[in-house]
Amino acid sequence: MGFYDKYILPKVLNCTCASKPIRYQRDKIVPLAEGVVLDVGIGSGLNIPFYNKSKINYLYGLDPSKELLDIAKSVANEENLEIEFLECGAESMPLPDKSIDTVLITYTMCTIPDVALSNSEIMRVLKDDGKLLFCEHGLAPDKNIAKWQKRINPLWGKIAGGCNLNRDIPKLISSSGFKISNMEEMYLPSTPKFAGYNYWGVAKK
């Protein structure tokens, strides 16, 4: 891991993903988590303040970045929320089959190297009556914006920790076997359109 990835990128991601429009999105989806919860890509812990603690029985926070998890641990202490942190990628989760009531994934599908494999892991650990809560940016519906996303994407990935601008989030979810029961989408205000098209909702087995 280079100097940028280790020392600079975690701070950049923490700042970027803490913008006001994104905080507003988190507040729409995170409080819906309940029971035994797995936060996939918990990163620096930006979801932590939005959890409804009265609905949480147990909380796992998964992320491959030690640097981001160190920040998340501080946030968890400040919020007085007990979290078992798992330092690993989403493609292989050290959790039993059908052990999770709610999987939460926010602004993470854009970065996971093998999304299909990670979503199959989510499917595996999720209980039959469990739910997947998602809030992600991705492919814009406007052809001109989508064209710019494709052009910018290679450079964007290098400076944004492997983030992809143009992943088709609904397709990635449904192609993994999930049924999207509720979804909303829009361009986030005060955000460049090439990076600001958001999908959020609930999916089930």
Secondary structure, 3 states (H helix, E strand, C coil): CCHHHHHHHHHHHHHHCCCHHHHHHHHHHHHHCCEEEEEECCCCCCCHHHCCHHHEEEEEEEECCHHHHHHHHHHHHHCCCCCEEEECCCCCCCCCCCCEEEEEEECCCCCCCCHHHHHHHHHHHEEEEEEEEEEEECCCCCHHHHHHHHHHHHHHHHHCCCCCCCCCHHHHHHCCCCEEEEEEEEECCCCCCCCCEEEEEEEEC
